Amino acid sequence: MTTGRAIGGHHSARSGSNVWLTPPGIIGALGVFDLDPCAADPRPWDTARRHIAPPEDGLSAEWVGRVFLNPPYTGLPVWLGKLADHGQGTALVFARTETRWFVDLVWRRATAVLFLHGRLHFHLPDGARAQGNAGAPSVLVAYGERDAELLAGCGLDGTFLRVCGKGSEGAA
Ligand SMILES: C[S@@+](CC[C@H](N)C(=O)[O-])C[C@H]1O[C@@H](n2cnc3c(N)ncnc32)[C@H](O)[C@@H]1O
């Protein structure tokens, strides 16, 4: 992680791509996931035991087990809402703490969060590390007690917080 020149971000419509891959050091620290419902194909490394990638639709698929979610920018709240309903897994999203989706789906429904220090450099489908950083801070969001415990002990450089489940009414 570092600060410096930004690329626009993995979840940013401005970036022109939804395929910004989770850094291997992040996924590797979080333990084994059963499912990545929005995976890259081809991909330089596995993110879970089972991957769903286009043209298959991971959003309408049945989610079983522990899920890792780094969702496409388009429809992010729907993907994150499905993980909140599923209740077992961890998401990597931008720390847009003031937004409606963050209040409804993170502050009100997550079990714990880890605000990552610095900015991530995402990776390209060929595995190369993006030259610029993500352009904004990222947060890992745990749903369910097991994911919260794994997040607490993952050793990534960040600030861990338990979430009490109540948010403000004033979100954008
Ligand atoms: C931000 S990338 C994350 C990739 C991978 N999960 C990771 O963390 O490295 C989002 C991925 O979602 C995939 N995607 C977009 N819509 C999808 C859908 N309906 N079903 C499954 N995958 C989808 C894209 O192809 C892209 O690879």
The ligand as an ORCA input file, in Angstrom:
! r2SCAN-3c Opt
* xyz 0 1
  C     -13.506     -5.389     -9.481
  S     -13.326     -6.898    -10.437
  C     -12.913     -8.068     -9.166
  C     -12.358     -9.351     -9.701
  C     -12.006    -10.383     -8.614
  N     -13.184    -10.715     -7.833
  C     -10.935     -9.873     -7.681
  O     -11.284     -9.446     -6.588
  O      -9.760     -9.883     -8.045
  C     -15.040     -7.266    -10.761
  C     -15.239     -8.493    -11.645
  O     -16.633     -8.772    -11.744
  C     -16.873     -9.408    -12.967
  N     -18.306     -9.338    -13.224
  C     -19.031     -8.265    -13.645
  N     -20.333     -8.589    -13.715
  C     -20.447     -9.892    -13.336
  C     -21.528    -10.802    -13.200
  N     -22.788    -10.425    -13.468
  N     -21.282    -12.049    -12.784
  C     -20.024    -12.448    -12.494
  N     -18.951    -11.624    -12.607
  C     -19.159    -10.360    -13.018
  C     -15.980     -8.645    -13.931
  O     -15.685     -9.433    -15.070
  C     -14.742     -8.357    -13.072
  O     -13.743     -9.332    -13.298
*
